[in-house]
Amino acid sequence: MRIIFLGPPGSGKGTQADILKEKLNLVKLSTGDIFRELSKENNDLALEVKSIMNKGMLLPDHLVTKVVIDRISKDDCKSGFILDGYPRTLNQAVQLDEFLNNANIKIDAVINLNVNEEVLVNRIVARITCKSCNASYNKFTNPTKVENVCDKCGSNEFVTRGDDNEDSIRTRMKEYFAQTYPLVAYYKKKEILKDFDGSKNLENITKEILNALN
């Protein structure tokens, strides 16, 4: 199964992608993780990307797509994958489709999580990350099982992202609706979009997604 997650910042798409990865035994791919892997390599693609990023420049869409395609072409993705945070623009989606069509690969579902902007702001300012293992939590929607103790590694040191404040969040929301939201109509036209209310309880959303996929 091959799945794409869409949703504004704080919608919970990363958390749901992590859950589905385990339940469906799929490889979860986020652009952040892919670029971190690539930074450790010294092939032509890695060197090209590092050269641009070292200059403080943004990667063009075609190069981001090239990096993602290189990753999903690896053996561990042959049985399926989840894309979280890509495609981010309509241009990237079109470029990805060109590759998938040529490779005779199809996306089975695009999961779109809808959440009210005010709910998103309140959620994001409550996000915390384990300093030791980078596990992500939310004080309201996805707290640690034991207060201030990481479920995965037992650490009690947590950090918040520097841009998890209201002004930054509203700026990121504007960018999302300008650049990424058009993908909702794009995938709806392809009849593979599945909409969910991302403001619901975490477990309930997971059940609804799994039911829709089945």
Disulfide bonds with the S-S distance in Angstrom:
none
